[in-house]
Amino acid sequence: MTQKVVITGATAGIGLATARTLHAAGWEIIAIGRRDDRLRDLADEFGGERIHTVAMDVRDGQAIGRLRAIVGVPDAIVNNAGGARGLERADAAQLDDWLWMIETNVIGLVRLTHLFLPDMVARGSGTIVNVGSVAGEFPYPGGNVYGATKAFVRQFTLNLRADLAGTGVRVTDVEPGMVGGTEFSLTRFGGDESRAAEVYEGMTPLGPDDVAEVIAFVLSRPAHVNINTVAFMPTDQGFGPFKVARHDDV
């Protein structure tokens, strides 16, 4: 029997790679994204087989509420839609950027999870994969609200695990480090392509396919296995020293 997976943010980057990887593995894909033209391209790529597309923004609560009638109850959810806006120090950040990250990375993820979770529990099976970030565990300058939203994803995942033990529903937080080949940095820097490219200069980042393969691995585990958290980075990325403010008058 073909399994059905809902993937948000499926029009680019990790979401698109995940849709391709899981479709190749035999899954029926429910691809959700804001750009209808890209969704149509994806459906054409798959020959219209085992794919259903829904053009919507995960910040739209009414649109999310209609999904249940459209797609039924999926076997898995990949909560991938999200992003970062800005890298300014907190006091210089734009409030609209903070609110966009909270609405997209937190509220959209919570709404989609809440929509399908009761039916998954009633059925006694299902897997929720939340795409977090190492930024949810390790702070860095300018990461303020983005890091906070991913910390929420991490803790929400773990608390779902605490609630859902014994229900047959599994939950995993997939936490990649730097991922190139996506629109993440382009979005963060307001479409500035040169500044976005500088983020990955002189190093080899993870690619969307690397993350998609981890998600596919999580979903392919036997029903009695729940992978709580997967944190991984490119080999060229590591951990920095603590930030220390130095004052001349000391």
Disulfide bonds with the S-S distance in Angstrom:
none
